[in-house]
């Protein structure tokens, strides 16, 4: 197998990896001819997973990949190691990322070319140890199936939500996220001494076409103003909020009542809002 590419947007790649830094110590990198995928699977008790994909053209130039498995490569890596390596590449004249092997061990190597204060060119090599996974091992790693959500609503700017959640975390280890189909959302934390709820109004709900209209079984005939709620772990909610690192253009919150919350974090070039969903997105985090 072979992989080699020139990193054309090391800043975006660093921000993507920083956004998953608080989720787990390790992650899986799936390289395909047209997309880079990062998968984070936390322990079974956490209930938190991350699935992401980014277009190769948004990150690399002269991208070359070759393997006997449909030209796909699967690598397990330490998040801390790759963050340190990518930080070294910020502002570099040229950065090449390639799969290598030293003393029989597979590595993702960053070859970073810079210019010294005297004008001389310097080359720095940063090696990130990886474990190559087989297609058989990847077969067991599948994005989870979840029931249809009752609400699809655009999130407020993450920095606003982060500042609120940081103050709420001392109140309890569970947070209730609630929204309706009229652009209203609440975030609530309660304990035996206090009950705090933050209200957001004027948010955008994604419109449904006839084929997507929720059935009576999922909405129970409830009015658009009625809220649907799911209670999640506060630490996991704060971990999700780390996705502010990618400067997301829009985030869709999908609530499956009393079951799960799914966030779609879109990385694109348009402004924040529903209209940006139709613009060119270079990738997303789920």
Buried (B, 14 or more C-beta within 10 A) or exposed (E): BEBBBBBBBBEBBBBBBBBBBBBBEBBBBBBBEEBBBBBBBBEEEBEBBBBBBBBBEBBBEEBEBEBEEEBBBBBBBBBEBBBEBBEBBEEBEBBBBBBBEEEEEBBBBBBBBBEEEEEEEEEBEBBBBBBBBEEEEBEEEEEEEEEEBBBBBBBBEBEEBBEBBEEBBEBBEBBBBBBBBBBBBBBBBBEEEEEBEBEBEEBBBBEEEEEEEBEEEBBEEBEEEEBBBBEBBBBBBBBBBBBBBBEBBBBBBBBBBEEBBBBBBBBBEBEBEBEBBEBEBBBBBB
